Amino acid sequence: MAAVSLSGPVASLDSEPAAAPSGGWLRLAWRAPALGLWVLGGLAWVLLIHHRLPASSQRWVVRAFARGVLLWCGVRLEPEIRGPAQPRALVPHPALVVANHVSWIDIYVAHALEPMTFIAKADIARWPVLGRLVTAARTVYIERGNRQAIRGVIEAVEARFDAGERVMFFPEGTTSDGLSLLPFHSNLFVVVANRPGLPVVPLTLQYWQAGRPSSRAAYVGEMTLVGSMVQIMRSRGLVARPIVHPPIPGAQQMDRRALAAHAQEVIGQSMASC
């Protein structure tokens, strides 16, 4: 019950992903069936029960499902909060959350922190099985390549903000190796233009292994989705370390390009300091 990457993998500009571990087949042997059963159970829940729940309960279920995905993939969640403490929440709401993009598993890391509404390409909704799970997470879809589509997205996002939800997207538009940062696109930052006081929260997504940043979770190059899943599940001690930064001060006074540049600077500096 979570969104998937906005695009398939692309080659990293700065470095190649680490080679797959030589072992880990025993870990894969039990993690893969467990994850498969978890996903099938999630699909059954979506088809039979999820739509009957109020939105607040749906968000709780999405968070629980995401944490289960991380568990069965062998990824430990260790968030760091650099912004002001929120009562009973790691990320303020409503808010716009923007993050660097490393892998398909980024979405589950974000949902495991707090349930998010993702902006994703419209053809994902038509995917078998996954499309139903994505839609159940209240994803906002956009027709890529259609300049008029942004108007509908703005209206949908406005409604989500009014409902107190966190809306998230990946300004890079594609994945990197997790050790470097691609340029941020500014188009979707326009959704905050008419929301005075709305927090714009940068989120750094990084994966660690053996005490240092790792590209093990990266979904880049010629890697397939299945290959990426296998690499993650074979890995030992993989840790997701999302950093929740303070909201960008004066975000509503910036134009979308300046806001994108500021968010990129915040996330880039945190990655460089690791």
N, C-alpha and C positions, 0 to 999 in steps of 0.2 A: 504494500500500500504506500508506495512512494514513487516519486518521479525517477526518470532515468536521464542519462546524459543528453544534453542538447545536441550533441553530434557524436560521430564515431571518433576513433583515435586519429591523431595526426602526429607526425614526427616532431619530437622536441627540437627546439632551436639550439639548445645549449649543451645538451648531454644526452647520451643514450641511456635507456633504462637498464637497471642492473640485471645481470644474467639470472635466470631462474635458479632456485636452490637445487642442489643435487639430490637431496632427500625429501622427506616430508610426505611420502606416499601413504604412510599409515595415518597421518593426520587427515589427508585428503579422503581416505577410505571411510572415515566416520563423519567427517564434516559435510561432505557432499550430500549423502543421503539425508542427514539431519536438516540441511538447508532446503533440500527439495521438498521434504515433508512440511517444513515451516511455510514455504511459499504456497504449496497446495492448500494447506490449512488456511492461509491468508486469503486465497482465492475463494474458497468455500465460504468464509466469513463475509467477504464482500458481496457475493451473490445472494446470500441468505439473510444476513443480519445487519451489515454495516449501514445500509441506507435507512434503516429504521431508527437509528440512534440520533440524538441531538448532536449538533456540530461540536459541542464541547467534549462529548464522549467519543466522537469520531477522532478528534485530535489526540485524545489519550491512547486510543487503539493504534493509531499510526505510529506514535512514539514507541509503544510497546513492541510493535511489529519490527520497527527499525532496530531496536536494541537486540531483538532476537536474531536478525540478519547479521549484525556485528558479532554476536556470540558464536553463531554457527560458522562464521567465516574465520573465527580465531582472532578478531581484531578487538583490542582493549581500548576503551574510550577514556582519555585523560584530558578533559577540557581545562583551559586556563582563561580566567575572567580578568581582563584588564580594565573594563569599564566599571561604572558604579554598580554596587550590588543591587539586585532586583529582588523584591519580596516574592519568594517562592518561584522565581524564574531566573534562568541564566541569560536570557535575551529579552529586552523590553518588548512590549506589544501594545498597540500595533507598531510596526517598524518595517523599514526596507533593509534587508540584509543582502550584502554583496560579498562574494568570495571568489578566490582563485579556484581553478578546476583541475583536478588531478585524475579522477577516476569515476566510474559508475558508482562506487561505494560512497563517494562524497555525499550523495543525497541521503543515504541512511545515517551517516555521521551527523548531518545537520538535523534530520528528524529526531535522532536519538537525543540531541541537545534539547530541542524544543520543536514541536510540530511547526512546519513551515508550509506556506503555499508557494509552489515553484512555478515559474514561467517556463514553458517547454514548447517545442515545436509540435504543431498540430497532428502530424502524421503518427506520433507516438500513440495517440488515442485509438488508432486503428490497429495497433499491434495485437495479435492474439495473446491472451492471458495477461501479459504485462500491461496492456492498455487498460484493462479493467482495474488493475491495482493502482496504476498511475492516476486514473480519474477519481478513484476512491479517496485519494489524498488531496482532493480539491484543487488539482492542478489547473492553472490558467494556460490555455493553449494559444499559440500565435502562429499564423501562417507565414513562414519565412519567405522573403522575397516579395511579399505584398505590403507595400508602403502604407496602404490604407488600414491594414490590420492593427496597427499600433493604437488606433482610436478605440477599437473594441477592447484591446488589452488594458488600456488606461481605465476604461469604465469598469471592467471586471476587477481590476486591482483596487480601484477606489472603493468598490463594494466590500472587498476583503479588509481594507483598512478600517472601514466603518464598522465592520464586525469584530474589530480588535485583533486581526490576524497579522502574523509576520509573513511578508512576501519576500522571496529570495530568488536571485538569479546569478548567473556566472558571467560577468562582463567580458571575460576572455572569449567566450563563445565556443570554446573547444578545450580539450585537455592539454596539459603540459606534463613534464616529468615530475612535478612536485618539488623540484629543487630550484626552478627558475620560474619567471613570470612573463606571460605574454601581454601585449598591449591590451588595455581595457577599451571596449567599445562603449560609446556614451548614449546610444539611442534610448535604452530603456530607463535611464536615469530621469527621463522626463516625467515619470509617474509620480514624483514627489513635488512637482511644480506648484500644485494647488493644495498642498498639505502643510500649512504652517505648523511648526513644532514637531513634525514627524521625525523620529530618530532614524538616521541613516547609519547602519552599523556595519563596519568592515569585519569580515571573518576570515582569518587565515587558516587554511586547511593544509596540514602537513602530517606525514606518516614517518614514524621512527622505528628503528630496529637496532638492537644492541647499543642503545644509548646515543644514536646519532640519526639525522634525517636520512630517509631511505626513499628510493624510487620504486620499491617493491610493489606498491599498490597502483602505480601509474598504468593508465590505459592509453598507450601511445604507439606510434610506429605502425608496424604491420600486425600488431596483436589483435586477436579476436576477443569478443566478450567472454567466450568460454575459456580461452587461454588466460585471460586476466583473472577470472574467477579461480581457476586452478592454481595459478601462481600465488594468489592471496591465501587460499586455503592450505597450501603446502607450507606456508611460511611459519616460522616459529617467532613468537614474541613481537608480532606486529602491533604497533600502538598508533591510534589516531589521536593527534594532539591539536584540536581546533582551538584557536585563540580568538576570544570574543573581545573586540576592541571597543573603546568608548565611542558613542555616537559622534559623528563628525560635527564640530561646532559650526553654526551658521550655514548649514547645508542648504536651507531654503533661499539663502541670498546668493548662492552660486548658480551659474548656468550648468547645464548637464555635462559639458566638456570639463569644466573646472572640477565638478563633483567627481567625475570618473577619474580624473588625474589625481585628486586628493586620495580617493579610496585606493588607487593603485600604489601610491606612495606609502600609505600606511601598511598595506599588506606586504609590499616589497621590502620595506625596512625590517619588518618582523621576521621575514624569511631570511634576510641577510644576516640577522643577529644570532641566528641559531647555530 
